């Protein structure tokens, strides 16, 4: 069962598969969430919904926290009350803040923007839900994910998509600073199978994992690759 409000994608991206039930709606809709949990009695919950515009989050605080915290805890509440076996949550390396490198799972989070704060708040809430109610969870902290079907029309999310969009419009790619800042870019096909299998692996439960590419590239090198 797939729940999505299509704010960042399109219905036609989903396969016509009788095994997949698509519901258009938001994780912030508490009555809809309760209806779905009552109907389907989910064993596992995969929560990937968020508005992931990190830099923009300073200017859309209410929207950011409504979607990324209140929507998340609505799902956590439902998972607790319906005795779900495991809750998989995609957090973000934004929880670490900008200055903490290298980023390892042992690094104490210190988020510097509302997006990272929201992600870390949900991580803490899942910890509280486990201690009080026994809800198992697996937390992933991915970074700079790209791949097929991503929405390249969003001007604030995903630098690869932003570069592609500007090229298709015949506009120059905008690079801030000297372009020598480095990022690791993660292909969605490399991490999606790991996220999908997570609740089936007992040793992964109640653990947090950084997940994604390890080899960094400069923004200049990225721009050159996208241009070709």
Phi, psi and omega per residue, in radians:
X1 nan 2.155 -3.092
X2 -1.956 2.144 3.067
X3 -1.919 2.183 -3.129
X4 -2.700 2.467 3.105
X5 -1.612 0.028 3.097
X6 1.054 0.428 3.074
X7 -1.273 -0.338 -3.125
X8 -2.219 0.245 -3.116
X9 -2.788 -2.910 -3.010
X10 -2.390 2.504 -3.100
X11 -1.029 -0.638 -3.080
X12 -1.198 -0.180 3.074
X13 -1.295 -0.321 -3.126
X14 -1.486 2.455 -3.130
X15 -1.242 2.639 3.021
X16 -1.454 1.542 -3.054
X17 -2.230 2.128 -3.100
X18 -1.092 -0.299 3.124
X19 -1.390 -0.191 -3.069
X20 -1.904 2.163 3.050
X21 -1.843 2.125 -3.133
X22 -1.784 2.309 3.089
X23 -2.156 2.152 3.092
X24 -1.538 2.084 -3.112
X25 3.064 3.136 -3.039
X26 -2.022 2.586 3.052
X27 -1.179 -0.228 3.098
X28 -1.430 -0.139 -3.119
X29 -1.541 1.610 -3.023
X30 -1.065 -0.690 -3.115
X31 -1.178 -0.661 3.099
X32 -1.161 -0.749 3.116
X33 -1.037 -0.797 -3.132
X34 -1.101 -0.710 3.123
X35 -1.078 -0.750 -3.113
X36 -1.180 -0.742 3.130
X37 -1.154 -0.653 3.081
X38 -1.110 -0.719 -3.051
X39 -1.301 -0.747 -2.971
X40 -1.797 -0.298 3.125
X41 0.870 1.077 -3.037
X42 -1.071 2.397 3.010
X43 -1.480 -0.756 3.127
X44 -2.138 2.542 3.054
X45 -2.146 2.232 3.047
X46 -1.935 1.950 -3.080
X47 -1.864 1.772 3.119
X48 -1.998 0.008 -3.059
X49 -1.304 2.310 3.074
X50 -3.004 2.771 2.933
X51 -1.747 1.791 -2.916
X52 -1.697 1.022 3.057
X53 -1.923 1.536 -2.963
X54 -1.084 -0.914 -3.112
X55 -1.137 -0.603 -3.129
X56 -1.267 -0.347 -3.011
X57 -1.081 -0.406 3.068
X58 -1.080 -0.497 -2.997
X59 -1.819 -0.060 3.133
X60 -2.306 0.867 -3.014
X61 -0.977 -0.871 -3.102
X62 -1.069 -0.798 3.128
X63 -1.098 -0.760 3.141
X64 -1.047 -0.871 -3.073
X65 -1.276 -0.569 3.089
X66 -1.103 -0.833 -3.111
X67 -1.291 -0.805 -2.922
X68 -1.616 -0.322 3.026
X69 -1.911 -1.021 -3.074
X70 -1.080 -0.707 3.077
X71 -1.082 -0.687 -3.125
X72 -1.178 -0.801 -3.098
X73 -1.240 -0.395 3.009
X74 -1.084 -0.736 3.089
X75 -1.201 -0.732 3.137
X76 -1.070 -0.783 3.111
X77 -0.997 -0.812 -3.120
X78 -1.127 -0.688 3.128
X79 -1.104 -0.654 3.114
X80 -1.189 -0.887 -3.039
X81 -1.201 -0.397 -3.135
X82 -1.836 0.237 3.026
X83 0.960 0.815 3.068
X84 -1.147 2.580 -3.083
X85 -1.346 -0.659 -3.109
X86 -2.732 2.488 -3.104
X87 -2.073 2.050 -3.141
X88 -1.780 2.210 -3.051
X89 -2.205 2.244 3.013
X90 -1.618 1.856 3.049
X91 -1.508 -2.389 -3.096
X92 -2.894 2.666 3.015
X93 -1.230 -0.084 3.043
X94 -1.086 -0.320 3.127
X95 -1.148 -0.386 -3.079
X96 -1.383 -0.440 -3.002
X97 1.521 3.061 -2.973
X98 -1.430 -0.515 -2.932
X99 -1.646 -0.086 -3.021
X100 -1.652 1.661 3.087
X101 -2.326 2.520 -0.106
X102 -1.217 2.692 -3.135
X103 -1.620 1.991 3.072
X104 -2.134 2.897 -3.124
X105 -1.106 -0.330 3.119
X106 -1.493 -0.176 3.104
X107 -1.200 2.271 3.136
X108 -1.275 2.143 -3.122
X109 -1.036 2.482 3.070
X110 -2.577 1.246 -3.069
X111 -1.112 2.564 -3.054
X112 -2.030 0.008 3.139
X113 -2.477 2.830 -3.082
X114 -1.019 -0.563 3.114
X115 -1.115 -0.869 3.117
X116 -1.118 -0.666 3.097
X117 -1.055 -0.758 -3.136
X118 -1.109 -0.772 -3.137
X119 -1.087 -0.764 -3.120
X120 -1.190 -0.617 3.101
X121 -1.047 -0.690 3.126
X122 -1.198 -0.679 3.054
X123 -0.998 -0.797 3.141
X124 -1.127 -0.668 3.136
X125 -1.142 -0.670 3.089
X126 -1.131 -0.630 3.058
X127 -1.097 -0.725 3.111
X128 -1.154 -0.673 3.134
X129 -1.153 -0.587 3.095
X130 -1.221 -0.798 -3.088
X131 -1.117 -0.660 -3.051
X132 -1.588 -0.636 -3.015
X133 -2.093 -0.106 3.119
X134 1.377 0.333 3.128
X135 -1.278 2.066 3.065
X136 -1.341 2.584 3.104
X137 -2.596 2.783 2.963
X138 -2.261 2.214 -3.096
X139 -1.942 2.259 3.056
X140 -1.980 2.464 3.046
X141 -2.056 1.480 3.128
X142 -1.428 2.991 3.124
X143 -2.610 2.407 3.025
X144 0.823 1.016 -3.087
X145 -1.474 2.377 3.106
X146 -2.395 2.871 3.062
X147 2.759 -3.065 -3.103
X148 -0.977 2.534 3.055
X149 1.253 0.099 3.056
X150 -1.163 2.637 -3.120
X151 -1.473 1.862 -3.123
X152 -1.541 0.107 3.111
X153 -1.548 -0.137 -3.126
X154 -1.436 2.124 -3.066
X155 -1.403 -0.117 -3.007
X156 -2.055 -0.123 -3.050
X157 -2.204 2.314 2.983
X158 1.293 1.787 -3.037
X159 -1.080 -0.589 3.125
X160 -1.112 -0.796 3.107
X161 -1.107 -0.674 3.126
X162 -1.116 -0.782 3.104
X163 -1.062 -0.791 -3.120
X164 -1.095 -0.724 -3.129
X165 -1.083 -0.775 -3.117
X166 -1.163 -0.667 3.105
X167 -1.120 -0.730 3.134
X168 -1.111 -0.443 3.095
X169 -1.594 0.035 -3.115
X170 1.292 0.395 -3.134
X171 -1.817 2.695 3.107
X172 -1.256 2.635 3.044
X173 -1.343 2.293 -3.125
X174 -1.562 2.212 3.111
X175 -2.144 2.178 -3.123
X176 -1.574 2.422 -3.102
X177 1.287 -2.645 -3.107
X178 -1.558 -0.043 3.099
X179 1.375 0.062 -3.124
X180 -1.593 0.003 3.027
X181 -1.119 2.490 -3.012
X182 -1.863 2.505 3.082
X183 -2.444 2.625 2.976
X184 -1.777 2.266 -3.063
X185 -1.925 2.272 -2.928
X186 -1.926 2.159 3.103
X187 -1.364 2.252 -3.043
X188 -1.033 -0.580 -3.137
X189 -1.172 -0.328 3.110
X190 -1.419 -0.493 -3.030
X191 -1.876 -0.433 -3.102
X192 -1.006 -0.771 3.134
X193 -1.104 -0.600 3.126
X194 -1.181 -0.740 3.105
X195 -1.105 -0.717 -3.114
X196 -1.113 -0.677 -3.087
X197 -1.405 -0.263 -2.945
X198 -0.882 -0.860 -3.066
X199 -1.242 -0.204 3.134
X200 -1.483 -0.164 -3.102
X201 -1.858 1.902 -3.040
X202 -1.000 -0.688 -3.090
X203 -1.196 -0.294 -3.138
X204 -1.475 -0.293 -3.056
X205 -1.178 2.413 -3.139
X206 1.100 0.553 3.060
X207 -2.095 2.810 3.094
X208 -2.111 2.337 -3.075
X209 -2.263 2.237 2.836
X210 -1.272 2.391 -3.074
X211 -2.481 2.294 3.131
X212 2.583 -3.083 -3.117
X213 -1.155 2.603 -3.138
X214 -1.863 -0.368 -3.093
X215 -1.501 2.084 -3.112
X216 -1.507 2.691 3.051
X217 -2.310 2.620 3.058
X218 -1.309 2.756 3.087
X219 -1.118 -0.597 3.063
X220 -1.054 -0.770 3.129
X221 -1.137 -0.658 3.087
X222 -1.084 -0.819 -3.132
X223 -1.042 -0.700 3.123
X224 -1.132 -0.725 -3.140
X225 -1.152 -0.762 3.132
X226 -1.104 -0.664 -3.113
X227 -1.150 -0.425 -3.108
X228 -1.789 nan nan
